[in-house]
C-alpha cells in the first residue's frame, strides 16, 4: 500500500502544484533539503511577491522542460529575471504525440495510462533526460526549479530520478508523484476540461490527468527490468558517478 505524505504546496494563490523535494528520509537515514529542488507548473500568473519568495527560499536556477511552442505561448515569468539562470530543454522532443501513443497503448496493452508515455520517454528521450540532469549537475550552487506545464508528467520523471538517485525509498518516490492529485487539483480540473473541449472522451481526459500511484510504480519497475534500476539508468544515459553525486548532494 502506498504511503501518504504530508507535503504541502508553496502558498501562492492561483498557482498550484509547486512543491519542494525536501523533508524525505533516505535509506541511509539522511533527510532531503527543502532548498535543493522544487518541482511544479509553469508559474503562469505568479505575482511579484511570490516570485520574490521563491528567490528568498534559495532558488537560483530554472529548468523548463516544455516544448518550444509551449514556451512561446506561455513564457515562464522568471525567464528574464536576472536573479536566476533559465534554460529550456524540451524533455519530450522526438516523442510521438500523446493521441498517437494512446492509440498504440490501447492496441498493444489493452488500455492507456500516462505510465506508458513515461516508459516510452525513458527509452526514447534519453539524450534529453541526460541533458536536463547534466545541466543541473553542473549548475552553480543554489536551488533548482524544474517544471513543465502542469508539473506532473515530464516534471514527475525528473523528480523520480532525482529522488531515487539520492536514496529516497521507492514507496516515497511513488507517493511523492501521486501528491499532484491533491496539491494540483484546481489546475488538473482546468486541464481536464480543456482536454475534453478538444474532443477527448471523459475517460481519456481522466487517464491523461491522473497521477495514480501505480503509474509511477510501473515506471520504476520498467527501470528495474530494462536498465537495472534508476541509478543504473542514469549511468546508462551518460551520467557518471561524479555527476550523480553532485545531483544527490544538492538534495541531501
TIKOLLO-522787 format. One record per residue: residue number from 0; residue in three letters; y, x, z of N, C-alpha, C in turn. Coordinates in steps of 0.1 Angstrom, whole numbers, plus 5000, padded with zeros to 4 digits. Example, Ala and Ser with C-alpha at 12.3 -4.5 7.8 and 13.67 -1.06 7.14 Angstrom:
REM TIKOLLO-522787
> 0, ALA, 4943, 5132, 5078, 4955, 5123, 5078, 4967, 5132, 5078
> 1, SER, 4978, 5128, 5071, 4989, 5137, 5071, 5000, 5129, 5079
//
This chain:
REM TIKOLLO-522787
> 0, UNK, 4988, 5008, 5000, 5000, 5000, 5000, 5012, 5009, 5000
> 1, UNK, 5022, 5005, 4992, 5034, 5013, 4991, 5043, 5011, 5003
> 2, UNK, 5049, 5022, 5008, 5057, 5022, 5020, 5071, 5016, 5016
> 3, UNK, 5078, 5011, 5026, 5091, 5005, 5025, 5101, 5016, 5030
> 4, UNK, 5112, 5018, 5022, 5122, 5028, 5026, 5134, 5020, 5030
> 5, UNK, 5142, 5026, 5039, 5155, 5020, 5044, 5167, 5025, 5037
> 6, UNK, 5165, 5033, 5026, 5177, 5039, 5019, 5186, 5028, 5014
> 7, UNK, 5199, 5031, 5015, 5209, 5021, 5010, 5217, 5027, 4999
> 8, UNK, 5223, 5019, 4991, 5232, 5024, 4980, 5245, 5028, 4986
> 9, UNK, 5252, 5037, 4979, 5266, 5040, 4984, 5275, 5028, 4983
> 10, UNK, 5284, 5026, 4992, 5291, 5013, 4994, 5303, 5012, 4985
> 11, UNK, 5300, 5011, 4972, 5311, 5009, 4962, 5310, 4995, 4956
> 12, UNK, 5319, 4986, 4959, 5318, 4972, 4954, 5318, 4972, 4939
> 13, UNK, 5309, 4964, 4933, 5309, 4962, 4919, 5301, 4973, 4912
> 14, UNK, 5297, 4984, 4918, 5289, 4995, 4912, 5276, 4996, 4920
> 15, UNK, 5265, 4993, 4913, 5253, 4992, 4921, 5243, 5003, 4917
> 16, UNK, 5234, 5005, 4926, 5222, 5014, 4924, 5225, 5029, 4925
> 17, UNK, 5236, 5032, 4932, 5239, 5046, 4934, 5234, 5051, 4947
> 18, UNK, 5225, 5061, 4947, 5219, 5065, 4960, 5216, 5080, 4960
> 19, UNK, 5215, 5085, 4972, 5212, 5099, 4974, 5197, 5100, 4974
> 20, UNK, 5192, 5112, 4971, 5178, 5115, 4973, 5175, 5122, 4986
> 21, UNK, 5184, 5121, 4996, 5183, 5126, 5009, 5176, 5117, 5019
> 22, UNK, 5171, 5124, 5030, 5165, 5116, 5040, 5150, 5115, 5040
> 23, UNK, 5143, 5122, 5031, 5129, 5121, 5030, 5122, 5133, 5034
> 24, UNK, 5111, 5132, 5042, 5104, 5143, 5048, 5094, 5148, 5037
> 25, UNK, 5094, 5161, 5035, 5085, 5167, 5026, 5071, 5170, 5033
> 26, UNK, 5061, 5173, 5025, 5048, 5176, 5030, 5048, 5188, 5039
> 27, UNK, 5058, 5197, 5038, 5058, 5208, 5047, 5067, 5206, 5060
> 28, UNK, 5072, 5193, 5061, 5079, 5189, 5073, 5094, 5191, 5072
> 29, UNK, 5099, 5195, 5061, 5114, 5196, 5059, 5120, 5183, 5055
> 30, UNK, 5133, 5182, 5055, 5140, 5169, 5051, 5148, 5172, 5039
> 31, UNK, 5149, 5162, 5030, 5157, 5164, 5018, 5172, 5161, 5022
> 32, UNK, 5181, 5168, 5016, 5195, 5167, 5019, 5202, 5155, 5013
> 33, UNK, 5212, 5150, 5020, 5220, 5139, 5015, 5230, 5143, 5004
> 34, UNK, 5233, 5156, 5003, 5243, 5161, 4994, 5238, 5169, 4983
> 35, UNK, 5225, 5168, 4980, 5219, 5176, 4969, 5219, 5169, 4956
> 36, UNK, 5213, 5157, 4956, 5212, 5149, 4943, 5215, 5135, 4946
> 37, UNK, 5223, 5129, 4937, 5224, 5114, 4936, 5219, 5109, 4923
> 38, UNK, 5214, 5097, 4923, 5209, 5091, 4911, 5216, 5078, 4910
> 39, UNK, 5217, 5073, 4897, 5224, 5060, 4896, 5227, 5055, 4882
> 40, UNK, 5237, 5046, 4882, 5241, 5040, 4869, 5253, 5048, 4863
> 41, UNK, 5258, 5042, 4853, 5269, 5049, 4845, 5283, 5049, 4852
> 42, UNK, 5283, 5043, 4864, 5296, 5043, 4871, 5307, 5034, 4865
> 43, UNK, 5303, 5025, 4856, 5312, 5016, 4849, 5320, 5008, 4860
> 44, UNK, 5333, 5009, 4859, 5341, 5001, 4868, 5344, 5007, 4882
> 45, UNK, 5339, 5019, 4884, 5341, 5025, 4897, 5356, 5028, 4899
> 46, UNK, 5361, 5025, 4911, 5375, 5027, 4914, 5379, 5041, 4919
> 47, UNK, 5391, 5045, 4917, 5395, 5058, 4921, 5391, 5062, 4935
> 48, UNK, 5393, 5054, 4945, 5389, 5058, 4959, 5374, 5061, 4960
> 49, UNK, 5366, 5054, 4952, 5352, 5057, 4953, 5348, 5069, 4945
> 50, UNK, 5355, 5072, 4934, 5353, 5085, 4927, 5357, 5096, 4937
> 51, UNK, 5368, 5095, 4944, 5372, 5105, 4954, 5361, 5106, 4965
> 52, UNK, 5355, 5095, 4969, 5345, 5095, 4979, 5333, 5103, 4975
> 53, UNK, 5329, 5101, 4962, 5317, 5109, 4957, 5320, 5124, 4957
> 54, UNK, 5332, 5127, 4953, 5336, 5141, 4953, 5336, 5147, 4967
> 55, UNK, 5341, 5139, 4977, 5341, 5143, 4990, 5327, 5144, 4997
> 56, UNK, 5318, 5138, 4991, 5304, 5140, 4996, 5297, 5153, 4990
> 57, UNK, 5305, 5160, 4982, 5300, 5173, 4977, 5296, 5172, 4962
> 58, UNK, 5298, 5161, 4955, 5295, 5161, 4941, 5303, 5171, 4933
> 59, UNK, 5296, 5179, 4924, 5302, 5189, 4916, 5297, 5188, 4901
> 60, UNK, 5286, 5182, 4899, 5280, 5182, 4886, 5275, 5168, 4882
> 61, UNK, 5278, 5164, 4869, 5273, 5151, 4864, 5264, 5154, 4852
> 62, UNK, 5252, 5148, 4852, 5243, 5149, 4840, 5241, 5135, 4835
> 63, UNK, 5246, 5132, 4823, 5245, 5119, 4817, 5233, 5119, 4808
> 64, UNK, 5223, 5110, 4810, 5210, 5110, 4803, 5210, 5101, 4791
> 65, UNK, 5222, 5094, 4788, 5222, 5084, 4778, 5223, 5089, 4764
> 66, UNK, 5220, 5081, 4754, 5222, 5084, 4740, 5237, 5084, 4737
> 67, UNK, 5240, 5091, 4726, 5255, 5093, 4723, 5262, 5080, 4720
> 68, UNK, 5255, 5070, 4714, 5261, 5057, 4712, 5265, 5050, 4725
> 69, UNK, 5256, 5051, 4735, 5259, 5046, 4748, 5271, 5052, 4754
> 70, UNK, 5272, 5065, 4753, 5283, 5073, 4759, 5296, 5069, 4752
> 71, UNK, 5296, 5068, 4739, 5308, 5064, 4732, 5313, 5050, 4736
> 72, UNK, 5303, 5041, 4737, 5307, 5027, 4741, 5312, 5026, 4755
> 73, UNK, 5306, 5034, 4764, 5308, 5032, 4778, 5309, 5046, 4785
> 74, UNK, 5320, 5053, 4783, 5320, 5067, 4789, 5319, 5067, 4804
> 75, UNK, 5314, 5078, 4809, 5313, 5080, 4823, 5328, 5083, 4828
> 76, UNK, 5333, 5075, 4838, 5346, 5077, 4843, 5349, 5091, 4849
> 77, UNK, 5338, 5099, 4852, 5340, 5112, 4857, 5340, 5123, 4847
> 78, UNK, 5338, 5119, 4834, 5335, 5129, 4823, 5347, 5138, 4822
> 79, UNK, 5359, 5133, 4824, 5371, 5141, 4822, 5377, 5146, 4835
> 80, UNK, 5370, 5144, 4846, 5376, 5148, 4859, 5374, 5163, 4861
> 81, UNK, 5386, 5170, 4863, 5385, 5185, 4864, 5377, 5190, 4877
> 82, UNK, 5374, 5181, 4886, 5368, 5185, 4898, 5353, 5186, 4896
> 83, UNK, 5347, 5181, 4885, 5333, 5182, 4883, 5330, 5187, 4869
> 84, UNK, 5318, 5193, 4867, 5313, 5196, 4854, 5305, 5184, 4849
> 85, UNK, 5306, 5181, 4836, 5299, 5170, 4830, 5292, 5175, 4817
> 86, UNK, 5279, 5170, 4816, 5272, 5173, 4804, 5263, 5161, 4800
> 87, UNK, 5262, 5158, 4787, 5254, 5147, 4782, 5242, 5153, 4775
> 88, UNK, 5230, 5150, 4780, 5217, 5154, 4775, 5209, 5142, 4773
> 89, UNK, 5208, 5136, 4761, 5201, 5124, 4758, 5186, 5125, 4761
> 90, UNK, 5181, 5120, 4772, 5167, 5122, 4776, 5157, 5116, 4766
> 91, UNK, 5161, 5104, 4760, 5152, 5097, 4751, 5154, 5100, 4737
> 92, UNK, 5161, 5110, 4733, 5163, 5114, 4719, 5150, 5117, 4713
> 93, UNK, 5147, 5110, 4701, 5135, 5111, 4694, 5124, 5102, 4698
> 94, UNK, 5126, 5094, 4709, 5116, 5084, 4713, 5118, 5071, 4705
> 95, UNK, 5107, 5065, 4702, 5107, 5052, 4695, 5115, 5041, 4702
> 96, UNK, 5121, 5032, 4695, 5129, 5021, 4702, 5119, 5013, 4711
> 97, UNK, 5125, 5007, 4721, 5117, 5000, 4731, 5110, 4988, 4725
> 98, UNK, 5116, 4981, 4715, 5109, 4970, 4709, 5096, 4974, 4702
> 99, UNK, 5097, 4985, 4694, 5086, 4991, 4687, 5075, 4995, 4697
> 100, UNK, 5079, 5002, 4708, 5070, 5007, 4718, 5063, 4995, 4725
> 101, UNK, 5070, 4984, 4727, 5064, 4973, 4734, 5054, 4967, 4725
> 102, UNK, 5056, 4966, 4712, 5046, 4961, 4703, 5034, 4969, 4703
> 103, UNK, 5036, 4983, 4703, 5024, 4992, 4703, 5016, 4990, 4716
> 104, UNK, 5023, 4989, 4727, 5016, 4987, 4740, 5009, 4974, 4741
> 105, UNK, 5015, 4963, 4735, 5008, 4950, 4735, 4995, 4951, 4727
> 106, UNK, 4996, 4959, 4716, 4984, 4960, 4707, 4973, 4969, 4713
> 107, UNK, 4978, 4981, 4719, 4968, 4991, 4723, 4964, 4991, 4737
> 108, UNK, 4973, 4985, 4746, 4970, 4985, 4760, 4969, 4971, 4766
> 109, UNK, 4971, 4961, 4757, 4970, 4947, 4762, 4982, 4942, 4770
> 110, UNK, 4993, 4949, 4769, 5005, 4945, 4776, 5014, 4957, 4778
> 111, UNK, 5027, 4954, 4779, 5037, 4964, 4781, 5044, 4964, 4795
> 112, UNK, 5045, 4975, 4801, 5055, 4977, 4811, 5062, 4990, 4809
> 113, UNK, 5072, 4992, 4817, 5080, 5004, 4814, 5073, 5017, 4817
> 114, UNK, 5062, 5017, 4824, 5054, 5029, 4826, 5049, 5034, 4813
> 115, UNK, 5046, 5026, 4804, 5041, 5030, 4791, 5052, 5039, 4784
> 116, UNK, 5064, 5034, 4786, 5076, 5042, 4780, 5078, 5055, 4787
> 117, UNK, 5076, 5055, 4800, 5078, 5067, 4808, 5067, 5077, 4804
> 118, UNK, 5055, 5073, 4802, 5044, 5082, 4799, 5047, 5088, 4785
> 119, UNK, 5051, 5080, 4776, 5055, 5085, 4762, 5066, 5095, 4763
> 120, UNK, 5076, 5092, 4771, 5087, 5101, 4772, 5083, 5114, 4778
> 121, UNK, 5074, 5114, 4788, 5069, 5127, 4793, 5062, 5135, 4783
> 122, UNK, 5055, 5128, 4774, 5047, 5135, 4764, 5056, 5139, 4752
> 123, UNK, 5066, 5131, 4748, 5073, 5133, 4735, 5087, 5138, 4737
> 124, UNK, 5092, 5138, 4749, 5106, 5143, 4751, 5107, 5155, 4760
> 125, UNK, 5097, 5164, 4759, 5096, 5175, 4768, 5107, 5185, 4767
> 126, UNK, 5112, 5187, 4755, 5124, 5196, 4753, 5136, 5190, 4760
> 127, UNK, 5138, 5177, 4759, 5149, 5171, 4765, 5148, 5171, 4780
> 128, UNK, 5137, 5169, 4786, 5135, 5169, 4800, 5137, 5183, 4805
> 129, UNK, 5131, 5193, 4798, 5133, 5207, 4802, 5148, 5211, 4801
> 130, UNK, 5156, 5206, 4792, 5170, 5209, 4791, 5177, 5203, 4803
> 131, UNK, 5174, 5191, 4807, 5181, 5184, 4818, 5178, 5193, 4831
> 132, UNK, 5165, 5195, 4833, 5162, 5202, 4846, 5166, 5217, 4846
> 133, UNK, 5166, 5223, 4834, 5170, 5237, 4833, 5185, 5238, 4835
> 134, UNK, 5193, 5228, 4830, 5207, 5228, 4833, 5210, 5226, 4848
> 135, UNK, 5203, 5217, 4854, 5205, 5215, 4869, 5201, 5228, 4876
> 136, UNK, 5190, 5234, 4872, 5186, 5246, 4879, 5196, 5258, 4878
> 137, UNK, 5203, 5258, 4867, 5213, 5269, 4865, 5227, 5265, 4870
> 138, UNK, 5229, 5253, 4874, 5243, 5248, 4878, 5247, 5256, 4890
> 139, UNK, 5260, 5258, 4892, 5266, 5264, 4903, 5264, 5255, 4916
> 140, UNK, 5267, 5260, 4927, 5265, 5252, 4940, 5272, 5239, 4939
> 141, UNK, 5267, 5229, 4946, 5273, 5216, 4947, 5263, 5205, 4943
> 142, UNK, 5266, 5193, 4947, 5257, 5182, 4944, 5257, 5178, 4930
> 143, UNK, 5246, 5172, 4925, 5244, 5168, 4912, 5242, 5152, 4911
> 144, UNK, 5249, 5146, 4902, 5247, 5131, 4900, 5241, 5130, 4886
> 145, UNK, 5229, 5125, 4885, 5223, 5122, 4872, 5221, 5107, 4870
> 146, UNK, 5223, 5103, 4858, 5223, 5088, 4856, 5220, 5085, 4841
> 147, UNK, 5216, 5072, 4839, 5216, 5066, 4826, 5225, 5054, 4826
> 148, UNK, 5221, 5043, 4820, 5229, 5031, 4821, 5227, 5023, 4834
> 149, UNK, 5215, 5020, 4837, 5212, 5012, 4849, 5208, 5021, 4861
> 150, UNK, 5204, 5033, 4858, 5199, 5042, 4869, 5184, 5039, 4873
> 151, UNK, 5176, 5034, 4863, 5163, 5030, 4866, 5152, 5038, 4859
> 152, UNK, 5153, 5039, 4846, 5142, 5045, 4838, 5143, 5059, 4835
> 153, UNK, 5153, 5064, 4827, 5155, 5078, 4825, 5158, 5085, 4838
> 154, UNK, 5167, 5079, 4846, 5170, 5084, 4859, 5158, 5085, 4868
> 155, UNK, 5149, 5075, 4867, 5137, 5074, 4875, 5127, 5085, 4872
> 156, UNK, 5126, 5089, 4859, 5117, 5100, 4855, 5122, 5113, 4862
> 157, UNK, 5135, 5116, 4860, 5141, 5128, 4866, 5140, 5128, 4881
> 158, UNK, 5142, 5117, 4887, 5142, 5117, 4902, 5127, 5119, 4907
> 159, UNK, 5118, 5114, 4900, 5104, 5116, 4904, 5100, 5130, 4903
> 160, UNK, 5104, 5137, 4892, 5101, 5151, 4890, 5107, 5160, 4901
> 161, UNK, 5120, 5157, 4904, 5127, 5165, 4914, 5121, 5163, 4928
> 162, UNK, 5118, 5151, 4931, 5112, 5148, 4945, 5098, 5155, 4946
> 163, UNK, 5090, 5153, 4935, 5077, 5159, 4935, 5077, 5174, 4936
> 164, UNK, 5087, 5180, 4929, 5088, 5194, 4929, 5092, 5200, 4943
> 165, UNK, 5099, 5192, 4950, 5104, 5196, 4963, 5093, 5193, 4974
> 166, UNK, 5082, 5187, 4970, 5072, 5185, 4980, 5072, 5171, 4987
> 167, UNK, 5080, 5162, 4982, 5080, 5148, 4988, 5067, 5141, 4985
> 168, UNK, 5061, 5135, 4995, 5048, 5128, 4992, 5049, 5118, 4982
> 169, UNK, 5037, 5116, 4975, 5037, 5106, 4964, 5041, 5092, 4967
> 170, UNK, 5036, 5087, 4979, 5040, 5074, 4982, 5055, 5072, 4984
> 171, UNK, 5062, 5082, 4989, 5076, 5082, 4990, 5083, 5082, 4976
> 172, UNK, 5078, 5090, 4967, 5083, 5091, 4953, 5082, 5077, 4947
> 173, UNK, 5070, 5070, 4949, 5068, 5057, 4943, 5078, 5047, 4949
> 174, UNK, 5079, 5047, 4962, 5088, 5038, 4969, 5102, 5040, 4966
> 175, UNK, 5106, 5053, 4964, 5120, 5056, 4960, 5123, 5050, 4946
> 176, UNK, 5114, 5051, 4937, 5116, 5045, 4924, 5118, 5030, 4925
> 177, UNK, 5110, 5023, 4934, 5110, 5009, 4935, 5122, 5004, 4942
> 178, UNK, 5130, 5012, 4948, 5143, 5008, 4955, 5152, 5001, 4946
> 179, UNK, 5152, 5004, 4933, 5161, 4997, 4924, 5160, 4982, 4924
> 180, UNK, 5148, 4977, 4926, 5146, 4963, 4927, 5155, 4956, 4937
> 181, UNK, 5157, 4963, 4948, 5166, 4958, 4959, 5180, 4963, 4957
> 182, UNK, 5182, 4976, 4955, 5196, 4981, 4955, 5204, 4978, 4943
> 183, UNK, 5197, 4976, 4932, 5203, 4974, 4919, 5203, 4960, 4914
> 184, UNK, 5199, 4950, 4923, 5196, 4937, 4918, 5207, 4930, 4911
> 185, UNK, 5220, 4931, 4915, 5231, 4924, 4907, 5232, 4930, 4893
> 186, UNK, 5231, 4943, 4892, 5231, 4949, 4879, 5219, 4945, 4870
> 187, UNK, 5207, 4946, 4876, 5195, 4942, 4869, 5195, 4928, 4864
> 188, UNK, 5201, 4919, 4872, 5202, 4905, 4868, 5210, 4903, 4856
> 189, UNK, 5221, 4911, 4855, 5230, 4910, 4844, 5223, 4916, 4831
> 190, UNK, 5216, 4927, 4833, 5209, 4933, 4822, 5198, 4924, 4817
> 191, UNK, 5191, 4917, 4826, 5180, 4908, 4822, 5186, 4897, 4813
> 192, UNK, 5197, 4891, 4817, 5203, 4881, 4809, 5207, 4886, 4796
> 193, UNK, 5213, 4898, 4795, 5217, 4904, 4782, 5205, 4906, 4773
> 194, UNK, 5194, 4910, 4778, 5182, 4912, 4770, 5177, 4899, 4764
> 195, UNK, 5177, 4889, 4772, 5173, 4876, 4767, 5182, 4870, 4757
> 196, UNK, 5195, 4873, 4759, 5205, 4868, 4749, 5203, 4875, 4735
> 197, UNK, 5197, 4887, 4735, 5194, 4894, 4723, 5181, 4889, 4717
> 198, UNK, 5174, 4879, 4723, 5163, 4873, 4717, 5149, 4876, 4723
> 199, UNK, 5149, 4884, 4734, 5137, 4887, 4741, 5132, 4875, 4749
> 200, UNK, 5119, 4874, 4751, 5114, 4863, 4759, 5117, 4867, 4774
> 201, UNK, 5116, 4856, 4782, 5119, 4859, 4797, 5109, 4869, 4802
> 202, UNK, 5096, 4868, 4798, 5086, 4877, 4803, 5089, 4891, 4798
> 203, UNK, 5093, 4893, 4786, 5096, 4907, 4781, 5108, 4912, 4788
> 204, UNK, 5118, 4904, 4791, 5130, 4909, 4798, 5126, 4913, 4812
> 205, UNK, 5118, 4905, 4818, 5113, 4908, 4832, 5106, 4921, 4832
> 206, UNK, 5097, 4924, 4823, 5090, 4936, 4822, 5099, 4948, 4820
> 207, UNK, 5109, 4947, 4812, 5118, 4958, 4809, 5127, 4961, 4821
> 208, UNK, 5131, 4951, 4829, 5140, 4953, 4840, 5133, 4957, 4853
> 209, UNK, 5120, 4953, 4854, 5113, 4955, 4867, 5112, 4970, 4871
> 210, UNK, 5111, 4972, 4884, 5109, 4986, 4889, 5097, 4985, 4899
> 211, UNK, 5086, 4980, 4895, 5075, 4978, 4904, 5068, 4991, 4908
> 212, UNK, 5063, 4992, 4920, 5057, 5005, 4924, 5046, 5010, 4915
> 213, UNK, 5037, 5001, 4910, 5026, 5005, 4902, 5031, 5012, 4889
> 214, UNK, 5043, 5009, 4885, 5048, 5015, 4872, 5049, 5030, 4874
> 215, UNK, 5056, 5035, 4885, 5057, 5049, 4888, 5044, 5055, 4892
> 216, UNK, 5036, 5048, 4900, 5023, 5053, 4904, 5014, 5057, 4892
> 217, UNK, 5014, 5048, 4882, 5006, 5051, 4870, 5012, 5063, 4862
> 218, UNK, 5025, 5064, 4863, 5031, 5075, 4856, 5027, 5089, 4863
> 219, UNK, 5027, 5089, 4876, 5023, 5101, 4883, 5008, 5104, 4880
> 220, UNK, 5000, 5094, 4880, 4986, 5096, 4876, 4985, 5102, 4862
> 221, UNK, 4993, 5098, 4853, 4993, 5104, 4839, 4996, 5118, 4840
> 222, UNK, 5006, 5122, 4848, 5009, 5136, 4850, 4997, 5144, 4856
> 223, UNK, 4990, 5138, 4865, 4978, 5144, 4871, 4968, 5147, 4860
> 224, UNK, 4965, 5136, 4853, 4953, 5137, 4844, 4956, 5145, 4831
> 225, UNK, 4968, 5145, 4827, 4971, 5152, 4814, 4976, 5166, 4816
> 226, UNK, 4983, 5169, 4828, 4990, 5181, 4829, 4986, 5189, 4842
> 227, UNK, 4979, 5182, 4851, 4976, 5188, 4864, 4985, 5185, 4875
> 228, UNK, 4994, 5176, 4873, 5004, 5172, 4883, 5018, 5174, 4879
> 229, UNK, 5028, 5169, 4887, 5042, 5171, 4883, 5047, 5185, 4883
> 230, UNK, 5043, 5193, 4892, 5047, 5207, 4892, 5041, 5215, 4881
> 231, UNK, 5029, 5212, 4878, 5022, 5219, 4866, 5029, 5214, 4853
> 232, UNK, 5033, 5202, 4853, 5041, 5197, 4841, 5054, 5204, 4839
> 233, UNK, 5061, 5207, 4850, 5073, 5214, 4849, 5071, 5228, 4844
> 234, UNK, 5060, 5234, 4848, 5057, 5248, 4843, 5053, 5247, 4828
> 235, UNK, 5046, 5236, 4825, 5042, 5235, 4811, 5054, 5234, 4801
> 236, UNK, 5064, 5227, 4806, 5076, 5225, 4797, 5086, 5236, 4797
> 237, UNK, 5082, 5247, 4805, 5091, 5259, 4804, 5099, 5262, 4817
> 238, UNK, 5097, 5255, 4828, 5105, 5258, 4840, 5096, 5267, 4848
> 239, UNK, 5100, 5280, 4849, 5093, 5290, 4857, 5094, 5287, 4872
> 240, UNK, 5087, 5296, 4880, 5088, 5294, 4894, 5102, 5295, 4900
> 241, UNK, 5109, 5305, 4895, 5123, 5306, 4900, 5132, 5294, 4897
> 242, UNK, 5130, 5288, 4885, 5138, 5276, 4882, 5133, 5264, 4891
> 243, UNK, 5120, 5263, 4893, 5115, 5252, 4902, 5120, 5254, 4916
> 244, UNK, 5121, 5267, 4921, 5126, 5269, 4934, 5140, 5266, 4936
> 245, UNK, 5148, 5269, 4925, 5162, 5265, 4926, 5164, 5250, 4926
> 246, UNK, 5156, 5243, 4919, 5157, 5228, 4919, 5154, 5223, 4933
> 247, UNK, 5143, 5228, 4939, 5139, 5224, 4952, 5150, 5228, 4963
> 248, UNK, 5155, 5240, 4962, 5165, 5245, 4972, 5177, 5236, 4972
> 249, UNK, 5181, 5230, 4961, 5193, 5221, 4961, 5190, 5208, 4969
> 250, UNK, 5177, 5205, 4970, 5174, 5192, 4976, 5169, 5194, 4991
> 251, UNK, 5162, 5205, 4994, 5156, 5206, 5007, 5164, 5216, 5016
//
